[in-house]
Each structure stands twice: as structure tokens, then as C-alpha cells.
Amino acid sequence: MFSGEKLEFWRRIPPKRWGALLQAVAWDALTLSLALVVSIGLVENFRFTPADWRLIAWGAPLLSLAAFLLLFSKGLYRVQSRYAGVVDMIHLLQASLILGVLSAGVFYGGTVWLGRPFRVVEPVLFFFLTASGLGAFRLWRRAFDWYDALRDKGRERKRTLIVGGGDAGEMVMREIQRNPESGRRIVGFVDDNPLKRHARIHGYPCLGTTEDIPQLVAEFGIQEIIIAIPSAEGSAIRRIFEICRRTPARIRIVPSIPTIFEKGVQLQQIREVDIEDLLPREPVRFDLRAVSDYIEGERVLITGAGGSIGSELARQVVLLGPAALILLGKGENSIYFIQRELIERHDYEPRCVIADVRDASRIEAVFQEEQPTIVFHAAAHKHVPLMQANPIEAIKNNVLGTWVTAESAARNGVRKFVYVSTDKAVKPASIMGATKRVGEMIVQALAHETETEFAIVRFGNVLGSRGSLVPTIQAQIEAGGPVRLTHPEMQRYFMSISEAVHLIMRVGAFESRGDIHILDMGKPVKIVDLAHDLIRLYGLVPGKDIQIIYTGVRPGEKLHEELCYDEEHLEPTVHPKIRRVTNGNAPDWEWLRQQLEVLIDLCESNQAERAQAMLMELATGRLKPPYGAHGVRHA
């Protein structure tokens, strides 16, 4: 009857609640005693015999004790009357029925020991009186508490509509009830499930479907809409958001949080709708077990650890119990910030190395000293227009840096090396994309020369990375506009940083010999549509409050990016969001190394045009290996 959780309840009761608890127990005991007296009195026409009083004298305490044990075991003393629901009333009826059966034993004992007659109607009356009395007391307390809360509310309450009548919607409703200081008053629910139409969810009506939201906002004066469907795909959230934004109500959302159904919804989790919520794709499901199996107890090195991808890698790796976490980066400030974050949030101090991945002797010394067993190579220059204007720096950082790091990893017995690539490496039209394509070729070629397992992860844009598209548009909106876009037909693939990094780590769990792994990023998104969504999220109207102007496609940019070449054969993996291109056509390492030496010599002698031309020939396959070497996979 009493689990450890229920017994722990007594130790968790705040001192200020002991009085209320004892008062509730006393009222229940009084209710049971009165029910026993009245059930006997109604039969006896309230002409009590001495045997009746003796029965009441020992029967009332016995039934009161039984009532306390039953109500406690049902958890009814843990539920404040204001939040009692249908389930609690069912538990109350069950307890009353059991007490009715027990009372029959008491009345039968009166026949055996006191010589009074046994009447079946007495325990029946006791059951009805007990159920009515216990229920009436809790309903009275609920009405009193609500009246008291409304009287002392202290401020105007926002009329709130909840979208979604499922578990999450119910959690939101209960959380708002528990926190009257939040300043919300629930008007009702909307739900597209036809079975819930005209139903009541804990007393609140289901007023219609999501299509009825504009009408309901006008009719009931709704000031806030909470979207409580955390399992919905981005396309469904986008449709609901498009309906809600036609109203003056503030739109908020319960995000897709893995622990939401384990720990419930909390008010601080209800936030403004984010651009990530509107992506037309299914969210990535995190599987930490598969990742932790190969990271726990390992020495993990992350290059570019101060960048957006690198720092998120650090945040996720630290949760998986590595033997050591080495953060390597060229910028001291960015490394300092992620170091402080890991110390303050996770009480974990990583090993921090300030180094340039292009410095071969320094990187070799780091590998020999730190002896990493897993490497995530995220160091790279990524801005297309800037790299287009600075080809030598792009080649040195992205090509030479990858060459140096990958060779050091192979030389020093690293078990796994994961290279972070980009969709811009496919049919590259920019310097940045070409450097990343050559980086892929380096990893593919080295995979056949060493015992180190090399893997490549290729994906598109991530939301929220420093200096990327979304923060840039947000800054322009906050400045009052205009939003500057390059072309109305520009499209890109998008994924959140946390999702992309989890999949990067997941790829590390696969066996790989230079295989390219492509992340499923859903459908490409038009940049102009993304800009419209961001403007609406600020409560503004595109073209009216914020103007959009087009500045023309910049050098190196393409209207559409692709995640793979036409001739690359994709095969599924054990993860539904990751597909693999098997590495059956890698370039010969000796030939590629010779080309890289020529390319780097051109950079060292500051011959930017010749270096750029050779880079593009190498990346696009126009510069091919000699007869007898492996053919380079190219467009």
C-alpha cells in the first residue's frame, strides 16, 4: 500500500503545510464519524440505544483510521483541492466503496458482540454519506481556493487559448492553475481531433479546431495562444503559426523537449515561437546511448572548439563521460568562453590548447602530448564571400589545416577522425566550397593508408551560428530594416546546431573508411520565406513594417545547394537521418599529396590566382590522377 515514494512524501512536506494537512485529516475523521452516526440514526429514527452508542464509540475511530490509510495510499492528501481532477474523484469513490464494505464488518461486529440487529441498509447509507461528505468537503475547498486566488490576483489576467488537448495541453493547463501569479486565465482549448470537439478537458471547453482560432480570438478576446503539441512536425507548427499570426494574440509554444513527459511542463519552458520550430521537417530524435558507447572513457580532441559547431560538440561530449576533453582553437577568447561555460554549467574543466591547425610542428606536439583517441575536426573558415576575396587564407586554413591535422591523427594512432564538411563541397562554385571538397579528398585518401577510421559528415546550414544568415536577418529587423537578401529564388538546407552536432557524433559510432555521411535536412527552404517568418516572429508585417530588398548574388554563391553528386550512390544507415556514400573511388594519396604540396607552395609564394585556379581544378575533378591511381569522384 505504501511505496517508498509515498513515504518520502512525509519528509518533503513544508512546515507551513502541516497545519493544512492535519486540518484535512481531522475533517475527514469528523465526516466519517458523522456518516456513521447519521446512517444509524436514519434507520433508528434517531432513537439511539446504548448498543448503538458503544458501536459508534469504537467503530468511528476504526473507520477514521481506515479512511486515512486509504486516502493516503490513493495520494489524495498530496493533491491540493484546487487541483483535484476527475482521476482524484474516482480514487475518492473507490476509497468510499472500500469504507462501505469495512463498515459492513463493523455493523456485523455490533451484532456479534453487542447484540444489536444487523441491517444491510446501514452500510449502504454509510457508503453514500461518506462519498458525499468527503467529496463535498474537497469541492468546497476548491471553490474557496479559487475565489481566494481570483480575489487576490493583483493584476489583469491574460485570456489564454491552448492549442492541443493532449497530454502536453493538460500539463500546461495544470501548470497555469498551480501558478496564478503567471497572470493567465484559460478560456479553453482547440484541437483538430474530431473526438474532442465539444468535449470538456478538466472543466475547460474544447472550443473548436485550429481553423477556428481567428474567430475564437475575436469572440473571446484571447490575448495569448499557447501551442502545446511538442511532438508535431515543423510543417504542422508552421500551419498553426500561419493561422495564429493573423490574430493580435501573442503566440507562444511548448517546445519539443525529451524530458517533457517525464518531468512535466514548466512555465519557463513555454517560450516564443522560434524559427527552428517552423522548419518543414521532422525533428531529430536524440539517441545518447549509441553515442556514449564510443565516447565514454575516450580522450576527445575538438578542433575549432570555439566556433559554433565546435563549442556545441564540446557541450554534448562533456555529458558523455570522456576521459579527457581537449579544446583546440586559434582564438583565445572563444576558447575561454566555452571553457568557462563547461566549468560553470557542468563543473568540468577541459584541457584548452591555443594553436593553429596549419602549424604542423605545433599540432604534432599537441597530438603527442594529449594522445587523443577521437578527433572531431571542425576548424574551418566558412564565410563564402570573405573566402572568395581571400583565397590564400581559405586554402591554408581549410586545406592545409585538414592535411596537417589528419596526418597527425593517423601518425599518432587516433582511433576515429570525423571531418565536418558542407553541402558547398558538392559541385563547388566558391573558394570555400572547393577547400572543403579537397578536405574531403584528403580524408578519403588517408583512410586507405592508415588504421585510423576516417569519416566525413556533409550537411547544410545550421541555425543560429555566429555570423550566419538568421542572426544577420534578425539584426536587420531589430534595426528597423531593410532586410537585405541576395535573390528571391535563393534556397538553403537548414538544421539546428544541436541536431547537426548530435548527428555528427552519431556518425563517429559507425565503422568507416573515409565514407561520406549525409545528414537528412528535410526540404530546402527559400531564404525569402525564412525572412518572412522571422519578421512575423517579431510581430511585424513583411513589406509593410520591414522592407526586403535584393542586392544580387555574390561571387561564389549558388541559388541552390546540393547534398550529394548525381553519381554518388546513397545507402541507408542504422540511423534514419543519416545516409552514406561508400568510399569506393578515393584519390591515390601519393598523387594527392604531391598536388597539395604544389598548391601550398603557390600560397606561400602569394600566387593567389594560380592557387585559386589549381584549387578549383582539383576540387571539380578537372585535375585528375595519372593512369593507375584511383579516380577522383567528381561532378
Summary of the structure (lengths in Angstrom):
residues: 635
radius of gyration: 34.1
end to end distance: 70.2
largest distance: 116.7
contacts: 2065
relative contact order: 0.06
helix: 52%
strand: 14%
